[in-house]
Amino acid sequence: MTLCVSGLSAVRSGRTILHPTSLQIEPAARIGLVGASGSGKSTLGHALVDELRTQGRSVAHVPQSPDEALDPLRSMRFHWREAEMALGLNHDAARQQVLFNALRIGTGDLRKRPWGWSRGMQQRFVIAMALLGAPDLIVLDEPTSALDPVVAAQTMDLLDQFLADRDTAMVLITHDLGLAARRVSQLMVMEGGRIVETADTGAILNNPRTMAARALSAHRCWRASAC
């Protein structure tokens, strides 16, 4: 079922940081939300998640750093059980194993706290928690910025493989055009709290129409990105 939102907006300290925005997201869509820092990408992502949850849709959010999702004083097992309870799910070892195998975290010791796992495994664990309820949409906000390029590429490869035969849509929020170029089929370019250009990924990369899109695509180093 298509996910629809309209009139998403945000005001902070009397200043509009997200102008009214409407979106339609098809099942299994792969969308990149790109723009310079301060363009409103993350604000739109949070507004989208909040509105769809209000509608009763299943939406998951993956933050930039696993530190934002994991309590350093709690075990990884505690986090997993908390995620299950939040979704109203009983513990299912088989379901857990499917996700852990898909994201290659099956060797992790759930008795340990987050700092007992590598950063890459921590972020893949957070992604596994996000996928736990088979969401209609997963929103990833700069999900690989805290990882080295090789680990980042591996993480995105594993996520792509897991989602390949599922209807879960993905919105990837990033300022890294190299990451978006390889992972999404549609780009939405933001500037000043507005979506100023929307098109297929190839069209924006090769024939951008707006100044914001031209500024992003002008930095050709994105072609060499490992992600």
Secondary structure, 3 states (H helix, E strand, C coil): CCEEEEEEEEEECCEEEEEEEEEEECCCCEEEEEECCCCCHHHHHHHHHHHHHHCCCCEEEECCCHHHCCCCCCCHHHHHHHHHHHCCCCCCHHHHHHHHHHCCCCCCCCCCCHHHCCHHHHHHHHHHHHHCCCCCEEEEECCCCCCCHHHHHHHHHHHHHHHCCCCCEEEEEECCHHHHHHHCCEEEEEECCEEEEEEEHHHHHHCCCCHHHHHHHCCHHHHHCCC
